[in-house]
Amino acid sequence: MQRILIVGGGIIGMLHAWEARKRGFDVIHLESDLEPRSATVRNLGMIWVTGRATGPEIELVLRARSMWEEITQEAPGVGFRATGALTVLYTDAEVETVRQAIERDAGVHGYQLLDPVDARNINPILQGDFAKALYCPKDAVIEPQAVLPALRDVLAGDHYQWHPGVTAVEFGSAWVRGQDGTVYTGDQVIFCVGSSQVGASARLLAGMPLQRVRLQMLQTEPLDFRISTLLSDSLSLHYYPVYDVPARERIPARPELVGKFGIKLMVAQRADGSLTIGDTHLYDEPFDFASTEQCYEFILDRFTKLTGRPAPAVRRRWSGTYAQRTDGELFLRREIEENVLLATGIGGRGMGTAPAVAEDTFNLICGTPELRSA
Ligand SMILES: Cc1cc2nc3c(=O)[nH]c(=O)nc-3n(C[C@H](O)[C@H](O)[C@H](O)COP(=O)(O)OP(=O)(O)OC[C@H]3O[C@@H](n4cnc5c(N)ncnc54)[C@H](O)[C@@H]3O)c2cc1C
């Protein structure tokens, strides 16, 4: 096998291209947009370890985290920073939930439950009133709007051909036809099309065990100082399976708006000092074409509660959609026909896992026996 043909220039497609080149394959890379504008550039850039379930999920994230650390040496624009994360807790029931999660965890995450004074020593922005904070030292962040061009720049050359503005509309064993009729060939085709419905993607994704999830996000003007960690608060206890312990039953039901829109507070500072703040989760299609302002107001209020100060002025708002498995599996990697693989459905963890996901795909393609198509 010589040449890999990848469709989709988001983070999953990009890391498949990266891994293919690492293993000495030539790569042809097709992308529908002139510059990718889907989930990959719309996210928080978190390599989120805090909430990941013990077992295959955290193993995947930790493997990817160390790969990102290496990749950023070759492509500094990726912007990997080992920040750690703090999750702020307000009530006794929340603290007890986290205590139980830590007990069950047996050190995998490296969790520490901190008093406010210790949490503020790590991250002085936490000037709101709170009971405790969960510190996870293993979380990290990359730059979502810089990572793709940074990686493409390193790969650029005779062995990597990047074709933006090409939508794959038809395919067969080892070939893909673009919307203008051009046929591209490769010994192995890998479709990394995220949650897209363009061209051949709608047909590829139809009937797969996948659902689309829509999120709202905002970005502020730069803060006048650097904040040391990623931030979250106790709303995330409702969301991540790592907190599925008996004490969670004692946390009162979420306010109606939070439940309806799946709101939790997540904050990451960008390289330019601005803050990306999210997020919401909607699962029922068709999604509203517009964003809901009430969610943004709620999220910004939570930021003020956390920090004791209002967020900097909002610079821009957007929404984004990703694909996730409906059966609890981590990722969908399926042979569609001979030499054609679909690779998508990583859910809300694509940035945090892409290098390891791509490594697994190539172990499968290159014949490592323990990996099977999921
Ligand atoms: C608001 C938001 C916040 C998030 N926060 C985080 C986070 O902090 N950490 C984290 O790990 N994950 C996060 N995620 C999830 C993460 O963004 C996704 O898991 C990841 O971007 C998925 O990457 P992808 O390459 O599969 O899909 P995409 O980024 O959607 O890329 C797919 C690409 O394929 C192209 N394409 C599709 N069909 C075709 C075709 N037929 N022909 C040619 N090109 C095609 C599309 O144009 C697109 O560029 C977040 C997601 C959102 C929406």
The ligand as an SDF file (V2000), in Angstrom:
LIG
                    3D

 53 58  0  0  0  0  0  0  0  0999 V2000
  -18.9150   23.7730   20.4960 C   0  0  0  0  0  0  0  0  0  0  0  0
  -18.0560   22.5390   20.6010 C   0  0  0  0  0  0  0  0  0  0  0  0
  -17.1440   22.4040   21.6490 C   0  0  0  0  0  0  0  0  0  0  0  0
  -16.3440   21.2760   21.7230 C   0  0  0  0  0  0  0  0  0  0  0  0
  -15.3400   21.2200   22.6680 N   0  0  0  0  0  0  0  0  0  0  0  0
  -14.4440   20.2090   22.6200 C   0  0  0  0  0  0  0  0  0  0  0  0
  -13.3120   20.2120   23.4720 C   0  0  0  0  0  0  0  0  0  0  0  0
  -13.0580   21.1540   24.2140 O   0  0  0  0  0  0  0  0  0  0  0  0
  -12.4800   19.1420   23.4350 N   0  0  0  0  0  0  0  0  0  0  0  0
  -12.6800   18.0880   22.5890 C   0  0  0  0  0  0  0  0  0  0  0  0
  -11.9120   17.1290   22.6240 O   0  0  0  0  0  0  0  0  0  0  0  0
  -13.7140   18.1030   21.7090 N   0  0  0  0  0  0  0  0  0  0  0  0
  -14.5850   19.1260   21.7120 C   0  0  0  0  0  0  0  0  0  0  0  0
  -15.6230   19.1590   20.8280 N   0  0  0  0  0  0  0  0  0  0  0  0
  -15.7660   18.0330   19.9010 C   0  0  0  0  0  0  0  0  0  0  0  0
  -14.8150   18.1700   18.7140 C   0  0  0  0  0  0  0  0  0  0  0  0
  -14.9160   19.4350   18.1440 O   0  0  0  0  0  0  0  0  0  0  0  0
  -15.1770   17.0850   17.6910 C   0  0  0  0  0  0  0  0  0  0  0  0
  -15.1040   15.8130   18.3040 O   0  0  0  0  0  0  0  0  0  0  0  0
  -14.2050   17.0970   16.5170 C   0  0  0  0  0  0  0  0  0  0  0  0
  -13.9930   18.3880   16.0040 O   0  0  0  0  0  0  0  0  0  0  0  0
  -14.7220   16.1800   15.4060 C   0  0  0  0  0  0  0  0  0  0  0  0
  -13.7920   16.2300   14.3620 O   0  0  0  0  0  0  0  0  0  0  0  0
  -14.1020   15.6120   12.9650 P   0  0  0  0  0  0  0  0  0  0  0  0
  -12.8830   15.7750   12.1520 O   0  0  0  0  0  0  0  0  0  0  0  0
  -14.6810   14.2420   13.1350 O   0  0  0  0  0  0  0  0  0  0  0  0
  -15.3210   16.4720   12.3880 O   0  0  0  0  0  0  0  0  0  0  0  0
  -15.3790   17.9490   11.7780 P   0  0  0  0  0  0  0  0  0  0  0  0
  -14.5780   18.9100   12.5510 O   0  0  0  0  0  0  0  0  0  0  0  0
  -16.8380   18.2340   11.6120 O   0  0  0  0  0  0  0  0  0  0  0  0
  -14.6950   17.8070   10.3680 O   0  0  0  0  0  0  0  0  0  0  0  0
  -15.2700   17.0910    9.2980 C   0  0  0  0  0  0  0  0  0  0  0  0
  -14.7840   17.7230    8.0180 C   0  0  0  0  0  0  0  0  0  0  0  0
  -15.1620   16.9090    6.9250 O   0  0  0  0  0  0  0  0  0  0  0  0
  -15.5400   17.7500    5.8510 C   0  0  0  0  0  0  0  0  0  0  0  0
  -16.4420   16.9700    4.9810 N   0  0  0  0  0  0  0  0  0  0  0  0
  -17.6020   16.3760    5.3530 C   0  0  0  0  0  0  0  0  0  0  0  0
  -18.1620   15.7340    4.3080 N   0  0  0  0  0  0  0  0  0  0  0  0
  -17.3210   15.9080    3.2650 C   0  0  0  0  0  0  0  0  0  0  0  0
  -17.3390   15.4740    1.9020 C   0  0  0  0  0  0  0  0  0  0  0  0
  -18.3490   14.7230    1.4300 N   0  0  0  0  0  0  0  0  0  0  0  0
  -16.3230   15.8410    1.0940 N   0  0  0  0  0  0  0  0  0  0  0  0
  -15.2950   16.5960    1.5590 C   0  0  0  0  0  0  0  0  0  0  0  0
  -15.2200   17.0340    2.8480 N   0  0  0  0  0  0  0  0  0  0  0  0
  -16.2200   16.6920    3.6860 C   0  0  0  0  0  0  0  0  0  0  0  0
  -16.2560   18.9070    6.5290 C   0  0  0  0  0  0  0  0  0  0  0  0
  -16.3010   20.0490    5.6980 O   0  0  0  0  0  0  0  0  0  0  0  0
  -15.4100   19.0940    7.7710 C   0  0  0  0  0  0  0  0  0  0  0  0
  -14.3760   20.0490    7.5930 O   0  0  0  0  0  0  0  0  0  0  0  0
  -16.4720   20.2450   20.7680 C   0  0  0  0  0  0  0  0  0  0  0  0
  -17.3990   20.3860   19.7320 C   0  0  0  0  0  0  0  0  0  0  0  0
  -18.1810   21.5120   19.6350 C   0  0  0  0  0  0  0  0  0  0  0  0
  -19.1690   21.6330   18.5000 C   0  0  0  0  0  0  0  0  0  0  0  0
  1  2  1  0
  2  3  1  0
  2 52  2  0
  3  4  2  0
  4  5  1  0
  4 50  1  0
  5  6  2  0
  6  7  1  0
  6 13  1  0
  7  8  2  0
  7  9  1  0
  9 10  1  0
 10 11  2  0
 10 12  1  0
 12 13  2  0
 13 14  1  0
 14 15  1  0
 14 50  1  0
 15 16  1  0
 16 17  1  0
 16 18  1  0
 18 19  1  0
 18 20  1  0
 20 21  1  0
 20 22  1  0
 22 23  1  0
 23 24  1  0
 24 25  2  0
 24 26  1  0
 24 27  1  0
 27 28  1  0
 28 29  2  0
 28 30  1  0
 28 31  1  0
 31 32  1  0
 32 33  1  0
 33 34  1  0
 33 48  1  0
 34 35  1  0
 35 36  1  0
 35 46  1  0
 36 37  1  0
 36 45  1  0
 37 38  2  0
 38 39  1  0
 39 40  1  0
 39 45  2  0
 40 41  1  0
 40 42  2  0
 42 43  1  0
 43 44  2  0
 44 45  1  0
 46 47  1  0
 46 48  1  0
 48 49  1  0
 50 51  2  0
 51 52  1  0
 52 53  1  0
M  END
$$$$
